[in-house]
């Protein structure tokens, strides 16, 4: 039997209903793109897509730039107003900032009405909540679960025993982040400091000795090998330059800012994608709290780890996992821009399909994306796009001609409708996404994320 995601209602492009919109799950092995201007309902559609994947026991890794996807933590097992009360926004002008009971009741009634209309009952909500495990990881913060972003360098992985190529790839990403934090050139193909630190760290990791930053510092002064590549160490990078690198590294080690990147669990996408007590996992890596430059650093390291995990999987044509990135603007720009996220994203779009891993990229600004990467996507869901450059970029990614039906449709459709073309069919359809089971209340602050963690702990221990 074909596994499908029931995303909502299918509408004819000429008007009228055409029944349910069921997207074959395996269509997403060839990746998907969701685009739409602000207010188009793009984040709601992405949320519904993730919910459907979890209902079909497909694990999901989500990269959350704005803080919206953390709303997946707000899926409650009933229509009861009391469950959603702490999360309902107060009415404008409400002095205490707490939603009054009648406001909560209205939101609860609307939620129950809409979900029931889309065929989702309280039993469905209970089943969904009981069968899913949603967590929020926050690099550089303890608002969610903290993450040791440099674990590929500082905590030895078993990959060094059986998968050296991917162990080396994740190590290089961690070293690149260290060099960026030091304010140095971080491109592995350009940086002598990168080659030096990577060679030192790899040698130590292979020999099963500590490779944390403090441990490798003495080796920078006096490398325990005579050559890097085909050149003597002193010819490739002089003692004077090594002393400068060591000084910069020591300054970084001494800085208080480094500590927040080195706390928490290991960066291990493979573990994140495993079931938790029989429940299907959704791991949200939220970087909404970080500065723009820090977001690229953190997500670049996470994506390199995701790529290494993907490449280690056996091949399949069936969907076994999803990687969802919302909002990808600025992280997959056209040539010549090359942020840390671009290389692994392009590689995933080209290679992940062979391993049953689908990528879903969502954005408001398709004009600012590398269309060569987007052209690898088989499924497109296009909300309203007002600007001609954005429509042109989408047409390029689809391989369509300007003036096509898609070009015309995306100028006219209203909110919460998407022109859709899936990998399994060239036919255009209109998708009206269903109501999300999760309460979509907008971006969640660090304080609110801490509240969700406390609520989860109470539920795990059976407390009210």
C-alpha positions in Angstrom: 0.0 0.0 0.0 1.3 3.5 -0.9 2.1 5.6 2.1 0.6 9.1 1.7 0.4 12.4 3.6 -3.1 13.8 3.7 -2.3 17.5 3.6 -5.7 19.0 3.0 -8.1 19.5 0.1 -7.4 19.3 -3.6 -9.0 22.0 -5.6 -9.3 22.3 -9.4 -7.3 25.1 -10.9 -10.5 26.0 -12.7 -12.5 26.1 -9.5 -14.5 23.5 -7.4 -13.5 20.7 -5.1 -11.8 17.5 -6.1 -11.5 15.7 -2.8 -8.6 15.0 -0.5 -5.0 16.1 -1.3 -2.9 13.0 -0.6 0.8 13.4 -1.4 2.7 10.1 -1.8 5.4 10.1 0.8 8.0 8.7 -1.5 7.5 11.7 -3.8 9.5 13.7 -1.2 12.6 11.5 -1.6 13.2 13.8 -4.6 12.8 16.8 -2.2 10.3 19.6 -2.0 10.2 23.4 -2.1 7.5 25.6 -0.4 7.5 29.2 -1.3 5.1 32.1 -0.6 5.1 35.7 0.5 4.3 36.7 4.1 0.8 35.8 5.0 0.5 33.1 2.4 0.2 30.3 5.0 3.6 28.8 4.2 4.6 28.0 7.8 1.2 26.4 8.4 1.7 24.2 5.4 5.1 23.2 6.5 3.7 22.4 10.0 1.0 20.2 8.5 3.5 18.4 6.3 5.6 17.6 9.4 2.6 16.4 11.3 1.6 14.1 8.5 5.2 12.7 8.3 5.1 12.0 12.1 1.7 10.4 11.8 3.2 8.0 9.2 6.2 7.3 11.5 8.7 9.2 9.4 11.3 11.0 11.6 12.0 14.6 10.9 14.9 17.0 11.5 13.8 20.7 11.4 16.0 23.8 11.2 14.1 26.7 12.6 15.4 30.2 11.9 12.4 32.3 13.1 11.1 30.2 16.0 7.8 29.2 14.4 8.4 25.5 14.1 8.7 25.2 17.9 4.9 25.5 17.8 5.0 21.7 17.1 5.5 21.4 20.9 2.0 22.8 21.3 0.0 19.8 20.1 -2.5 18.9 22.8 -4.3 15.6 23.1 -7.8 17.1 23.3 -10.0 20.0 22.4 -10.1 21.1 26.1 -9.6 24.9 26.4 -7.5 24.5 29.6 -4.6 22.9 27.8 -4.2 25.8 25.4 -4.9 28.5 27.9 -1.3 29.4 28.8 -0.5 29.8 25.1 -3.3 31.9 23.8 -2.4 35.5 23.1 -4.2 38.1 25.2 -6.5 40.6 23.5 -5.1 43.9 22.4 -5.0 46.3 25.4 -5.3 43.6 28.0 -3.4 45.1 30.9 -2.1 41.9 32.6 -1.1 40.2 29.3 -3.0 37.0 30.1 -5.8 35.9 27.8 -9.2 36.2 29.4 -11.3 33.0 29.6 -13.7 34.1 26.9 -10.7 34.6 24.5 -9.3 31.2 25.3 -12.8 29.6 24.8 -13.1 31.3 21.4 -9.7 29.9 20.3 -10.5 26.4 21.6 -13.9 26.4 19.9 -12.3 27.5 16.6 -9.6 24.8 16.9 -12.2 22.1 17.6 -14.4 23.2 14.8 -11.7 23.4 12.2 -10.0 20.2 13.1 -13.3 18.3 13.2 -14.1 19.8 9.7 -10.9 18.3 8.4 -11.7 14.9 9.9 -9.4 15.1 12.9 -11.0 13.9 16.2 -9.9 14.0 19.8 -8.9 10.3 19.3 -6.6 11.4 16.5 -5.1 14.1 18.7 -4.4 11.6 21.5 -2.9 9.1 19.1 -0.6 11.8 17.6 0.6 13.1 21.0 1.2 9.6 22.3 3.1 8.4 19.2 5.4 11.5 18.7 8.4 12.9 20.5 9.1 16.5 19.8 12.1 18.2 21.2 13.7 21.7 20.7 17.5 22.0 20.6 19.0 25.5 21.0 22.7 25.8 20.2 24.3 28.5 22.3 21.4 28.6 24.8 19.7 26.5 27.5 16.2 27.7 26.5 15.7 24.4 24.8 18.1 21.5 25.1 21.7 22.8 24.8 24.1 21.4 22.2 27.8 20.9 22.0 28.4 22.1 18.5 32.1 21.2 18.6 31.5 17.6 19.7 32.9 16.2 16.4 36.2 17.7 17.5 36.2 17.5 21.3 34.3 14.2 21.9 35.5 11.2 19.9 32.9 9.5 17.7 32.8 5.8 16.8 32.8 6.9 13.2 36.6 7.0 13.5 36.5 3.2 13.8 34.3 2.4 10.8 33.5 5.5 8.8 36.6 7.7 8.5 35.4 9.8 5.5 32.3 11.0 7.3 34.2 11.4 10.6 36.6 13.6 8.7 33.8 15.7 7.1 32.2 16.5 10.5 35.6 17.3 12.0 36.3 19.7 9.2 33.0 21.5 9.9 33.8 21.8 13.6 37.3 23.1 12.8 35.8 25.7 10.4 33.5 26.9 13.2 36.5 27.2 15.6 38.4 29.3 13.0 35.4 31.5 12.3 35.1 32.2 16.1 38.8 33.0 16.0 38.2 35.5 13.1 40.4 33.5 10.7 39.9 32.1 7.2 37.9 28.9 7.6 37.6 27.4 4.1 39.3 24.0 4.2 40.5 24.5 0.6 42.0 27.9 1.4 43.1 28.0 5.0 46.5 26.7 6.2 45.3 27.0 9.8 42.4 24.7 8.9 44.8 22.1 7.5 47.0 22.3 10.5 44.3 22.0 13.1 42.5 19.3 11.3 45.6 17.2 10.8 46.5 17.6 14.5 42.9 16.7 15.7 42.5 13.8 13.3 45.8 12.2 14.5 44.7 12.5 18.1 41.2 11.2 17.4 42.5 8.2 15.4 44.8 7.4 18.4 41.9 7.7 20.8 43.5 10.6 22.8 41.8 13.8 23.8 41.3 16.4 21.0 39.6 19.2 22.9 40.9 22.7 22.2 43.2 22.8 25.2 44.7 19.5 24.4 45.6 20.3 20.8 47.1 23.7 21.7 50.6 22.4 22.5 50.6 20.5 19.2 50.1 23.8 17.3 53.5 25.0 18.5 55.2 21.7 18.0 53.3 19.4 15.6 53.9 15.7 16.3 54.4 15.0 12.6 56.9 16.2 10.0 54.7 16.9 7.0 51.4 18.4 6.0 50.4 17.1 2.6 53.6 16.8 0.6 55.5 19.6 2.4 57.5 19.8 5.6 55.5 21.4 8.4 57.9 24.4 8.7 57.7 25.1 5.0 53.9 24.9 4.8 53.3 26.9 8.0 56.2 28.5 9.8 56.8 28.5 13.5 56.0 32.2 13.7 52.6 31.6 12.0 51.9 28.6 14.2 52.6 30.8 17.3 50.0 33.3 16.0 47.4 30.6 15.5 48.1 29.2 18.9 47.8 32.7 20.5 44.4 33.2 18.7 43.3 29.8 19.8 44.3 30.4 23.4 42.3 33.7 23.4 39.3 31.8 22.1 39.7 29.1 24.8 39.9 31.9 27.5 36.8 33.7 26.2 33.5 33.3 28.0 31.7 33.3 24.7 33.1 29.9 23.7 31.5 28.0 26.7 28.0 28.3 25.3 28.9 26.4 22.2 30.4 23.5 24.2 27.6 22.6 26.6 25.0 19.9 26.3 24.5 16.8 24.2 26.6 15.6 21.3 25.7 16.7 17.8 24.4 13.3 16.6 21.7 13.4 13.9 21.6 9.6 13.7 20.6 9.4 17.3 18.0 12.2 16.9 16.3 10.3 14.1 15.9 7.1 16.2 12.6 6.3 17.9 12.3 7.4 21.6 10.4 4.8 23.6 8.6 3.7 20.4 7.6 7.3 19.5 8.5 9.0 16.2 11.0 11.9 16.7 10.8 15.4 15.5 14.0 17.3 16.4 13.8 21.1 16.0 17.2 22.9 16.0 16.1 26.4 16.8 18.5 29.3 16.1 16.0 32.1 16.4 17.8 33.5 19.5 21.2 33.8 17.6 22.7 36.7 15.6 22.6 36.2 11.8 26.3 35.3 11.6 26.0 32.8 14.4 23.0 31.2 12.8 25.0 30.4 9.7 27.9 29.0 11.8 25.6 26.7 13.9 23.4 25.5 11.1 26.5 24.8 8.9 27.9 22.4 11.5 24.4 20.7 11.9 24.0 20.3 8.2 27.4 18.8 7.8 26.5 16.3 10.5 23.2 15.6 8.7 25.0 15.0 5.4 27.4 12.6 7.1 24.5 10.7 8.7 22.7 10.5 5.3 25.7 9.2 3.4 26.2 6.4 6.0 22.7 5.0 5.4 21.9 2.1 3.0 20.3 3.0 -0.3 16.6 3.0 -0.8 13.9 4.6 -2.9 11.5 4.8 0.1 11.2 7.8 2.3 12.9 7.1 5.6 13.5 10.6 7.0 12.9 14.3 6.3 15.1 17.4 6.7 13.0 20.6 6.8 14.5 24.0 6.6 12.3 27.0 7.2 13.3 29.9 6.4 16.2 29.1 4.0 16.7 32.7 2.7 20.3 33.7 3.2 21.5 30.1 3.7 21.4 28.9 0.1 22.3 32.0 -1.9 23.3 32.1 -5.6 26.9 32.3 -6.7 29.3 33.7 -5.6 28.1 33.8 -2.0 29.1 30.8 0.1 27.9 30.7 3.7 28.7 27.6 5.8 25.3 26.2 5.1 25.5 26.2 1.3 27.8 23.3 0.7 26.0 20.7 2.8 22.6 21.9 1.5 23.6 21.6 -2.1 25.1 18.1 -1.4 21.9 17.0 0.3 19.8 18.2 -2.6 22.0 16.2 -5.0 22.7 13.1 -3.0 20.2 12.4 -0.2 17.5 11.0 -2.5 19.7 7.9 -3.0 19.5 7.2 0.8 15.7 7.8 1.3 16.2 11.2 2.9 14.0 14.0 1.6 14.7 17.8 2.0 12.0 20.4 2.3 13.1 23.9 1.8 10.7 26.8 2.5 11.2 30.5 1.9 9.4 33.8 1.3 12.2 34.9 -1.1 12.9 32.5 -3.9 14.7 35.2 -5.8 17.6 35.0 -3.3 18.1 31.2 -3.6 20.4 29.2 -5.8 18.0 27.9 -8.4 20.5 25.2 -9.5 20.0 23.5 -6.1 16.2 24.1 -6.2 16.0 22.5 -9.6 16.8 19.2 -7.9 13.4 19.4 -6.1 10.6 17.2 -7.5 7.7 18.6 -5.5 6.8 22.3 -5.5 4.1 24.1 -3.4 3.8 27.7 -4.4 1.8 30.3 -2.6 1.2 33.8 -3.7 4.2 35.6 -5.1 3.7 39.3 -5.9 7.1 40.3 -7.3 8.1 39.4 -10.9 11.7 38.4 -9.9 10.4 35.9 -7.3 8.1 34.4 -9.9 10.9 34.2 -12.4 13.2 32.4 -10.0 10.4 29.8 -9.4 9.8 29.3 -13.1 13.6 28.8 -13.6 13.6 26.2 -10.8 10.7 24.3 -12.3 12.1 24.4 -15.8 9.0 26.2 -17.0 8.7 29.1 -19.4 7.6 32.6 -18.4 3.9 33.2 -19.1 3.1 29.6 -18.2 0.0 28.5 -16.1 2.1 28.5 -13.0 3.3 32.1 -13.6 -0.3 33.2 -14.0 -1.7 31.3 -11.1 0.7 32.4 -8.4 -0.2 36.0 -9.0 -3.9 35.4 -8.3 -4.3 32.8 -5.5 -5.3 33.9 -2.0 -3.9 33.0 1.4 -3.7 29.3 2.4 -3.8 28.1 -1.2 -0.8 26.7 -3.0 -0.2 25.8 -6.6 1.3 22.3 -6.4 3.2 20.0 -8.8 4.5 16.8 -7.3 7.3 14.5 -8.4 4.8 11.8 -9.4 2.8 14.0 -11.7 3.2 17.0 -14.0 -0.4 18.0 -13.4 -1.0 21.3 -11.6 -3.3 21.3 -8.6 -4.5 23.7 -5.9 -3.8 22.6 -2.4 -5.8 24.0 0.5 -3.9 22.8 3.6 -5.8 21.4 6.5 -5.9 23.0 10.0 -2.8 22.2 12.0 -3.1 20.0 15.1 -0.3 22.1 16.7 -1.4 25.5 18.0 0.2 28.1 15.7 0.9 31.1 17.9 3.9 32.5 16.1 7.6 32.6 17.0 8.4 31.3 20.5 10.7 33.2 22.7 13.5 31.6 24.8 11.3 32.1 27.9 8.4 30.3 26.2 10.7 27.4 25.2 11.7 27.0 28.8 8.0 26.7 29.7 7.5 23.9 27.2 10.4 22.0 28.7 9.0 22.3 32.2 5.6 21.2 31.0 7.1 18.2 29.3 8.9 17.2 32.5 5.6 17.4 34.5 3.9 15.2 31.9 6.7 12.7 31.9 6.4 12.3 35.7 2.7 12.3 35.8 2.3 15.6 37.6 -0.6 18.0 36.8 
